[in-house]
């Protein structure tokens, strides 16, 4: 599943929609993968990152990208990510 979260989108609404979609798609024998631009920096420790991690983890999906995916001048961020079943 590909996702995009605009920087101006209400974060809790995004989490609720993501959870609703995953509830619909999740089956024990189905492999899910989420990838996209979620606009949450995985290079820093923050509340939004923890909240986002909790939703896919409910479906055994974990973030895999912890390296810069965007560079601008001297700034590096990891706002694109891939969530896979790592269990």
C-alpha positions in Angstrom: 0.0 0.0 0.0 1.4 3.4 -0.9 0.6 6.4 1.3 1.2 10.1 1.3 0.6 12.4 4.2 0.8 16.1 3.4 2.7 18.2 6.0 -0.5 20.2 6.6 -2.8 17.2 7.1 -4.2 16.6 10.5 -2.0 13.9 12.0 -4.6 12.2 14.1 -7.0 12.0 11.2 -4.2 10.4 9.1 -3.5 7.8 11.9 -7.2 7.0 12.2 -7.6 6.5 8.4 -4.5 4.4 8.3 -5.8 2.2 11.0 -9.2 1.8 9.3 -7.5 0.8 6.1 -5.2 -1.7 7.8 -8.2 -3.2 9.6 -9.9 -3.8 6.3 -6.9 -5.3 4.6 -5.3 -7.3 7.4 -5.6 -11.1 7.4 -3.3 -13.5 9.2 -2.2 -15.1 5.9 -1.8 -11.9 4.0 1.5 -10.0 3.8 1.2 -6.2 3.9 3.7 -3.6 3.1 3.3 0.2 3.5 5.6 2.6 1.8 5.5 6.3 1.1 6.1 9.9 2.2 4.6 10.2 5.7 6.3 13.4 6.6 7.5 12.2 10.0 11.2 12.4 10.5 12.6 9.0 11.6 16.0 10.5 12.3 14.7 12.2 15.5 12.9 10.8 18.5 9.4 12.5 18.7 5.8 11.8 19.7 4.5 11.6 16.2 7.0 9.0 15.3 6.0 6.9 18.4 2.3 7.3 17.6 2.8 6.4 14.0 4.9 3.3 14.9 2.1 2.1 17.2 -0.5 1.8 14.4 1.4 -0.5 12.0 2.8 -2.4 14.9 -0.7 -3.5 15.7 -0.6 -5.4 12.4 3.0 -6.7 12.9 4.5 -4.0 10.6 7.7 -2.1 11.6 9.5 0.8 10.0 12.7 -0.1 8.2 14.2 3.2 7.1 16.5 5.0 9.6 18.7 6.8 7.1 18.3 10.1 5.3 15.8 10.0 2.5 15.9 13.8 1.8 18.8 16.2 1.9 18.5 20.0 1.6 21.6 22.0 2.2 22.9 20.8 5.6 19.6 19.3 6.6 18.9 15.5 6.4 15.5 13.9 7.1 14.0 10.4 6.8 10.4 11.3 6.1 9.8 8.5 3.6 9.5 5.0 5.1 8.7 1.4 4.4 6.8 -0.7 7.0 7.1 -4.5 6.6 6.3 -7.6 8.7 9.7 -8.2 10.4 8.5 -11.0 12.7 
